[in-house]
Amino acid sequence: MTKTTGKITLTFDLEVYSKLLSQYKPRVIKTEEENDLFLAVVEDLLSRSHLTAEENALLELLVRLIEDFESQHYQLNVSTPRSRILHLLEARDLEISDLVPVLGSSELVSQVINGVVGVTREQAEMLGEFFYVDASLFVG
């Protein structure tokens, strides 16, 4: 199969690709061990200065398989309005009590921090102004 892009002609050899598939046996990843194995192959491919069209296709396939596995098994960037507030307090070296003037009472601050009540839209706006961030970070 030949693909022309501008002045460069890329040739994709199905036989070479079949050999790569046979060598690495990519499949839906079901275990950490399989994920680690395919991550090592991806790292090896990425360390090369030049990839053939077939290696590039294998790399793309493996990356998709890894992304699929990891999106199902790892909850990356999972945060809540509560965890964002705690993170921002820590990052700015503030105390929970510093939120009392923002939210109005220590009881309400305690309820928000302990997850008893959620943050209202109005409170989110006030927190956004206080932390200098978008208010949507605090809306659950």
MODELLER restraints for C-alpha pairs under 7 A, 6 or more apart:
rsr = mdl.restraints
at = mdl.atoms
rsr.add(forms.Gaussian(group=physical.xy_distance, feature=features.Distance(at['CA:1:A'], at['CA:11:A']), mean=5.90, stdev=0.5))
rsr.add(forms.Gaussian(group=physical.xy_distance, feature=features.Distance(at['CA:1:A'], at['CA:12:A']), mean=5.18, stdev=0.5))
rsr.add(forms.Gaussian(group=physical.xy_distance, feature=features.Distance(at['CA:1:A'], at['CA:13:A']), mean=6.48, stdev=0.5))
rsr.add(forms.Gaussian(group=physical.xy_distance, feature=features.Distance(at['CA:2:A'], at['CA:9:A']), mean=6.88, stdev=0.5))
rsr.add(forms.Gaussian(group=physical.xy_distance, feature=features.Distance(at['CA:2:A'], at['CA:10:A']), mean=5.79, stdev=0.5))
rsr.add(forms.Gaussian(group=physical.xy_distance, feature=features.Distance(at['CA:2:A'], at['CA:11:A']), mean=4.43, stdev=0.5))
rsr.add(forms.Gaussian(group=physical.xy_distance, feature=features.Distance(at['CA:2:A'], at['CA:12:A']), mean=6.06, stdev=0.5))
rsr.add(forms.Gaussian(group=physical.xy_distance, feature=features.Distance(at['CA:3:A'], at['CA:9:A']), mean=5.82, stdev=0.5))
rsr.add(forms.Gaussian(group=physical.xy_distance, feature=features.Distance(at['CA:3:A'], at['CA:10:A']), mean=5.17, stdev=0.5))
rsr.add(forms.Gaussian(group=physical.xy_distance, feature=features.Distance(at['CA:3:A'], at['CA:11:A']), mean=6.28, stdev=0.5))
rsr.add(forms.Gaussian(group=physical.xy_distance, feature=features.Distance(at['CA:4:A'], at['CA:10:A']), mean=6.10, stdev=0.5))
rsr.add(forms.Gaussian(group=physical.xy_distance, feature=features.Distance(at['CA:12:A'], at['CA:53:A']), mean=5.83, stdev=0.5))
rsr.add(forms.Gaussian(group=physical.xy_distance, feature=features.Distance(at['CA:12:A'], at['CA:54:A']), mean=6.25, stdev=0.5))
rsr.add(forms.Gaussian(group=physical.xy_distance, feature=features.Distance(at['CA:13:A'], at['CA:54:A']), mean=6.92, stdev=0.5))
rsr.add(forms.Gaussian(group=physical.xy_distance, feature=features.Distance(at['CA:16:A'], at['CA:54:A']), mean=6.79, stdev=0.5))
rsr.add(forms.Gaussian(group=physical.xy_distance, feature=features.Distance(at['CA:17:A'], at['CA:54:A']), mean=5.10, stdev=0.5))
rsr.add(forms.Gaussian(group=physical.xy_distance, feature=features.Distance(at['CA:26:A'], at['CA:62:A']), mean=6.77, stdev=0.5))
rsr.add(forms.Gaussian(group=physical.xy_distance, feature=features.Distance(at['CA:28:A'], at['CA:65:A']), mean=6.14, stdev=0.5))
rsr.add(forms.Gaussian(group=physical.xy_distance, feature=features.Distance(at['CA:29:A'], at['CA:35:A']), mean=6.09, stdev=0.5))
rsr.add(forms.Gaussian(group=physical.xy_distance, feature=features.Distance(at['CA:29:A'], at['CA:65:A']), mean=6.49, stdev=0.5))
rsr.add(forms.Gaussian(group=physical.xy_distance, feature=features.Distance(at['CA:29:A'], at['CA:69:A']), mean=5.95, stdev=0.5))
rsr.add(forms.Gaussian(group=physical.xy_distance, feature=features.Distance(at['CA:35:A'], at['CA:66:A']), mean=6.34, stdev=0.5))
rsr.add(forms.Gaussian(group=physical.xy_distance, feature=features.Distance(at['CA:38:A'], at['CA:62:A']), mean=6.61, stdev=0.5))
rsr.add(forms.Gaussian(group=physical.xy_distance, feature=features.Distance(at['CA:42:A'], at['CA:59:A']), mean=6.12, stdev=0.5))
rsr.add(forms.Gaussian(group=physical.xy_distance, feature=features.Distance(at['CA:42:A'], at['CA:62:A']), mean=6.95, stdev=0.5))
rsr.add(forms.Gaussian(group=physical.xy_distance, feature=features.Distance(at['CA:45:A'], at['CA:59:A']), mean=6.91, stdev=0.5))
rsr.add(forms.Gaussian(group=physical.xy_distance, feature=features.Distance(at['CA:80:A'], at['CA:140:A']), mean=6.71, stdev=0.5))
rsr.add(forms.Gaussian(group=physical.xy_distance, feature=features.Distance(at['CA:81:A'], at['CA:137:A']), mean=6.19, stdev=0.5))
rsr.add(forms.Gaussian(group=physical.xy_distance, feature=features.Distance(at['CA:81:A'], at['CA:138:A']), mean=4.36, stdev=0.5))
rsr.add(forms.Gaussian(group=physical.xy_distance, feature=features.Distance(at['CA:81:A'], at['CA:139:A']), mean=6.23, stdev=0.5))
rsr.add(forms.Gaussian(group=physical.xy_distance, feature=features.Distance(at['CA:81:A'], at['CA:140:A']), mean=5.96, stdev=0.5))
rsr.add(forms.Gaussian(group=physical.xy_distance, feature=features.Distance(at['CA:82:A'], at['CA:112:A']), mean=6.96, stdev=0.5))
rsr.add(forms.Gaussian(group=physical.xy_distance, feature=features.Distance(at['CA:82:A'], at['CA:113:A']), mean=5.91, stdev=0.5))
rsr.add(forms.Gaussian(group=physical.xy_distance, feature=features.Distance(at['CA:82:A'], at['CA:115:A']), mean=6.91, stdev=0.5))
rsr.add(forms.Gaussian(group=physical.xy_distance, feature=features.Distance(at['CA:89:A'], at['CA:95:A']), mean=6.36, stdev=0.5))
rsr.add(forms.Gaussian(group=physical.xy_distance, feature=features.Distance(at['CA:99:A'], at['CA:109:A']), mean=6.54, stdev=0.5))
rsr.add(forms.Gaussian(group=physical.xy_distance, feature=features.Distance(at['CA:100:A'], at['CA:106:A']), mean=5.34, stdev=0.5))
rsr.add(forms.Gaussian(group=physical.xy_distance, feature=features.Distance(at['CA:100:A'], at['CA:109:A']), mean=6.27, stdev=0.5))
rsr.add(forms.Gaussian(group=physical.xy_distance, feature=features.Distance(at['CA:102:A'], at['CA:126:A']), mean=6.36, stdev=0.5))
rsr.add(forms.Gaussian(group=physical.xy_distance, feature=features.Distance(at['CA:102:A'], at['CA:127:A']), mean=6.79, stdev=0.5))
rsr.add(forms.Gaussian(group=physical.xy_distance, feature=features.Distance(at['CA:103:A'], at['CA:109:A']), mean=6.46, stdev=0.5))
rsr.add(forms.Gaussian(group=physical.xy_distance, feature=features.Distance(at['CA:103:A'], at['CA:123:A']), mean=6.50, stdev=0.5))
rsr.add(forms.Gaussian(group=physical.xy_distance, feature=features.Distance(at['CA:111:A'], at['CA:117:A']), mean=5.63, stdev=0.5))
rsr.add(forms.Gaussian(group=physical.xy_distance, feature=features.Distance(at['CA:112:A'], at['CA:118:A']), mean=6.01, stdev=0.5))
rsr.add(forms.Gaussian(group=physical.xy_distance, feature=features.Distance(at['CA:112:A'], at['CA:119:A']), mean=6.78, stdev=0.5))
rsr.add(forms.Gaussian(group=physical.xy_distance, feature=features.Distance(at['CA:119:A'], at['CA:138:A']), mean=6.52, stdev=0.5))
rsr.add(forms.Gaussian(group=physical.xy_distance, feature=features.Distance(at['CA:119:A'], at['CA:139:A']), mean=6.20, stdev=0.5))
rsr.add(forms.Gaussian(group=physical.xy_distance, feature=features.Distance(at['CA:121:A'], at['CA:139:A']), mean=6.72, stdev=0.5))
rsr.add(forms.Gaussian(group=physical.xy_distance, feature=features.Distance(at['CA:124:A'], at['CA:135:A']), mean=5.00, stdev=0.5))
rsr.add(forms.Gaussian(group=physical.xy_distance, feature=features.Distance(at['CA:124:A'], at['CA:136:A']), mean=6.93, stdev=0.5))
rsr.add(forms.Gaussian(group=physical.xy_distance, feature=features.Distance(at['CA:124:A'], at['CA:138:A']), mean=5.26, stdev=0.5))
rsr.add(forms.Gaussian(group=physical.xy_distance, feature=features.Distance(at['CA:124:A'], at['CA:139:A']), mean=6.37, stdev=0.5))
rsr.add(forms.Gaussian(group=physical.xy_distance, feature=features.Distance(at['CA:125:A'], at['CA:135:A']), mean=4.92, stdev=0.5))
rsr.add(forms.Gaussian(group=physical.xy_distance, feature=features.Distance(at['CA:127:A'], at['CA:135:A']), mean=6.70, stdev=0.5))
rsr.add(forms.Gaussian(group=physical.xy_distance, feature=features.Distance(at['CA:128:A'], at['CA:134:A']), mean=5.33, stdev=0.5))
rsr.add(forms.Gaussian(group=physical.xy_distance, feature=features.Distance(at['CA:128:A'], at['CA:135:A']), mean=4.36, stdev=0.5))
